[in-house]
Amino acid sequence: MMEDKRQTIVHKTVKSGITFGSALAMVISYTTWQSVGWAIFHGLLGWVYVLYFVLRY
């Protein structure tokens, strides 16, 4: 019972983290490049693009 509750919390946290990472990547990309196409592409990459942007710039 406790294990199920813990697993649900972890699942929700991971899902919201992925969503936030994608949204953040899209905002950074659109602000930088002013392109919806690049924003969508970078949104698919999510946290990978965010980390790249932080390390690069």
Secondary structure in CASP SS format (residue, H / E / C, confidence):
PFRMAT SS
TARGET T0000
AUTHOR 0000-0000-0000
METHOD secondary structure of the structure
MODEL  1
M C 1.00
M H 1.00
E H 1.00
D H 1.00
K H 1.00
R H 1.00
Q H 1.00
T H 1.00
I H 1.00
V H 1.00
H H 1.00
K H 1.00
T H 1.00
V H 1.00
K H 1.00
S H 1.00
G H 1.00
I H 1.00
T H 1.00
F H 1.00
G H 1.00
S H 1.00
A H 1.00
L H 1.00
A H 1.00
M H 1.00
V H 1.00
I H 1.00
S H 1.00
Y H 1.00
T H 1.00
T H 1.00
W H 1.00
Q C 1.00
S C 1.00
V H 1.00
G H 1.00
W H 1.00
A H 1.00
I H 1.00
F H 1.00
H H 1.00
G H 1.00
L H 1.00
L H 1.00
G C 1.00
W H 1.00
V H 1.00
Y H 1.00
V H 1.00
L H 1.00
Y H 1.00
F H 1.00
V H 1.00
L H 1.00
R H 1.00
Y C 1.00
END
